[in-house]
């Protein structure tokens, strides 16, 4: 039992945090996060040079990390600084391309930006409901359908797409972004996503049976979002604590009021719970408990991140309603994380499923 | 990062399991599983079995007859005991007074009392709260006035758990009215056979009588029964409360309660389906399972921290708040799981062929009501929040 990070991960977190503190002041962050291309392409390359993308991939796939705690370390640090760069799309692509045995070097070096197109308007979270289809055309496979809310899709040069081969098995395809009709947009909490319209778009099949690889990629994405939320909650908590100690009303710091003290304590406890369940999920990646513990984590983190966001605004008061004050942007990110890769209810259903399985457990008594 | 026990800790876990399988009497674990009341002799029997193994005073150092366990070993022991439905160790002598005497007692006091705690010759109870001093413990009014070689004690203590089995009580008493209220408190050991003491049971919400009130009228206590210096009692009280809080998360009880509830919900049929197939119930069960899984890691993280720093910090208040919240939600779900079968008064619960539910579910309503105490005792959860706001957050 040991909850200390390894020396490598501690260094990674420190290096990344230092870079983000220097390069992504909240003013700069907001200026790039909310206007096209909704991230900073120059700093994205610099982050790749730092080895941040390499930390997301296993050594066998050309990376330098890839374990649950590597991913958690990167995303927790990104979350603490509210970094708007399209790492989620990159992580999903890393997992899918690695499962397909593709060369990851162009992605990991930051040379080519990838995004993973999995969700659809009718299948936002569950890959089993995917409807996009691939058919053999005269010059190879072509894709039909629409992929929805593709994270990093507006800035990606290549897409990994999940679709059904001839309407049957889920498979993975690689597509040049320029071959698809892409409608990109900025997100309410910063960063970009896109709708991807596939109208006979030429595609290369990279993995014919992709059900397990998709679930694994989505698990890793959900873990990353949990860690990102934990990082953002830590910063939000520190910001709020500082405000409680310095903001004066009725002639005293508002943190001297018990009504606020107790709520601040409850927030602190819930953040520790969120951190704990994220540690549990990270530690179970690659085991047969991976999917269920990730769902547990995404559910708990979703509940707690919303609580922290709402209390962050309420306990600050009017100032946290303003665009100028950084807390508002943290609150938005914390709430919107629940809309990505499965919300609290979706993941609760998956945790429930094990209990509701017929014949499970003692049958009489 | 490593979420698993070390090979040594796993070996210890096996050793505890083996001991419990061999030494825990079946009738005792059945009583614990079904929530039946344990008699004094039940407790004594289990304490004696643990003492014979050297595992009774789990928080004491080796030199005083404890096993010298690490916090992690203690946690493993407690978790395994819960899993096996062992009676909990009665804490008043073993987890509360023992550590106080080891820290603050004279060698004479240590020699006089510690062996008797281990042997079961003494059953201690706690005289802290008073009718007018609950959360505001420092306002306590029970007075001890020096008269020659004795203190003369007058006043009233309350919420004295299992006092009906005790022959001695440790008390916080007022020895001075000077200065801040905290500065005039002393820690006194009292023989319950002393003339002038009367103990009366307090009947609780669910009908049971586990707590008492204790009246002191001109009770003469030898000054040698003072622990620490006169007016040092508040320091001792705080030390004791920290020890009381270390296991107050009650994680083992929550794990036990969750497993019992899940297993019951798979067997119970209501309104045409298994209870666990009701999506609303399954959602509540799953949410608390998730909270509990997080709590297990939170607990291990704090154990790892305590292993480094040697003492439980203000974080133990976090464990108390979250741990009791989870237990109370589980008790609530277990009560609701029974539907109308929850209604019989505890002493009227039907047995045999007439039973409404399996024996381990029959006390769910009583347990729910009784365990509303969890967020009140040991420093109410609001007091814990005050402690955290000050000590951890600096507010």
Contacts between the chains, C-beta under 8 A, distances in Angstrom:
chain1	res1	chain2	res2	distance
A	1	B	2	6.0
A	1	B	3	6.9
A	1	B	4	6.6
A	1	B	5	5.9
A	1	B	6	6.7
A	1	B	9	7.2
A	1	B	72	6.6
A	1	B	300	6.0
A	1	B	303	7.6
A	1	B	304	6.0
A	2	B	1	6.4
A	2	B	2	4.4
A	2	B	304	6.9
A	3	B	1	6.3
A	3	B	300	7.5
A	3	B	301	5.1
A	3	B	304	5.1
A	4	B	1	7.4
A	5	B	1	6.6
A	6	B	1	7.4
A	69	B	1	5.1
A	241	B	393	6.1
A	241	B	394	7.9
A	241	B	395	7.8
A	244	B	395	6.2
A	245	B	394	7.1
A	245	B	395	6.9
A	255	B	393	7.9
A	255	B	395	4.2
A	256	B	395	7.0
A	258	B	386	7.4
A	258	B	389	7.8
A	260	B	395	8.0
A	261	B	385	6.8
A	261	B	386	7.2
A	261	B	389	3.8
A	261	B	393	7.5
A	261	B	395	5.1
A	262	B	382	6.9
A	262	B	385	4.4
A	262	B	386	8.0
A	262	B	389	7.1
A	264	B	389	6.7
A	264	B	393	6.1
A	264	B	395	6.7
A	265	B	321	7.7
A	265	B	385	4.4
A	265	B	388	4.5
A	265	B	389	5.5
A	265	B	392	7.8
A	265	B	393	6.9
A	266	B	321	7.8
A	266	B	385	7.4
A	268	B	318	7.5
A	268	B	388	7.1
A	268	B	392	7.1
A	268	B	393	6.7
A	269	B	318	5.0
A	269	B	321	6.0
A	269	B	322	5.5
A	272	B	298	5.6
A	272	B	301	7.8
A	272	B	318	6.5
A	273	B	291	7.0
A	273	B	294	4.4
A	273	B	295	6.9
A	273	B	298	6.1
A	273	B	322	6.7
A	274	B	294	7.5
A	276	B	294	4.4
A	276	B	295	7.3
A	276	B	296	7.8
A	276	B	297	3.6
A	276	B	298	4.4
A	276	B	301	6.5
A	277	B	290	6.8
A	277	B	293	6.4
A	277	B	294	4.0
A	277	B	297	6.9
A	279	B	1	6.9
A	279	B	3	7.0
A	279	B	297	5.5
A	279	B	301	7.6
A	280	B	3	6.9
A	280	B	293	6.1
A	280	B	294	7.0
A	280	B	296	7.9
A	280	B	297	5.1
A	282	B	1	7.3
A	283	B	1	6.4
A	283	B	2	8.0
A	283	B	3	4.3
A	293	B	293	7.6
A	296	B	289	7.6
A	296	B	290	4.5
A	296	B	293	5.7
A	296	B	294	7.8
A	299	B	286	7.9
A	299	B	287	7.4
A	299	B	290	5.6
A	300	B	290	5.1
A	300	B	291	7.0
A	300	B	294	5.8
A	348	B	283	5.8
A	348	B	286	5.7
A	348	B	287	6.6
A	351	B	286	4.2
A	351	B	289	6.9
A	351	B	290	6.4
A	352	B	279	7.0
A	352	B	282	4.3
A	352	B	283	5.9
A	352	B	285	7.6
A	352	B	286	4.6
A	355	B	262	6.6
A	355	B	265	7.5
A	355	B	266	7.6
A	355	B	276	5.2
A	355	B	282	5.3
A	355	B	285	6.0
A	355	B	286	6.5
A	356	B	276	5.9
A	356	B	277	5.5
A	356	B	279	7.9
A	356	B	282	5.4
A	360	B	266	6.7
A	361	B	262	7.3
A	361	B	263	6.1
A	361	B	266	4.4
A	362	B	263	5.9
A	362	B	266	6.7
A	362	B	267	6.4
A	363	B	266	7.9
A	363	B	267	7.4
A	364	B	267	6.9
A	365	B	263	7.8
A	365	B	267	4.8
A	365	B	358	5.9
